[in-house]
Every structure is written in C-alpha cells, then in structure tokens.
C-alpha cells in the first residue's frame, strides 16, 4: 500500500479524496476525516485498504 500523501504523515493511505480546488490524492483515514469536512470534497475508499480503517 502507498503512504499518505500529506506532508509528514507515515500512515498508509486508505482513502482517495477528490478536492475540486486541488489535485486528487490518497490519504490516511485521519487526514480524510479532516479534508472531507470541506464542501465539494468527495472521498472514496481505496480497494484493499480495509485494515487501515480506524
């Protein structure tokens, strides 16, 4: 699995976030929770990432 794309984060990516004003990226569940609070952001679980959901 890939690592979270957020700076300084070493958790495994579990979610792809589609952010209209930025590039799409794969992030860990903790960062996904924060990012999806913005209007217009869509989150999609990555296939095979079930073990990383916490």
Helices and strands as residue ranges (DSSP letters): E 15-18, E 25-27, H 29-35, E 42-45, G 50-52
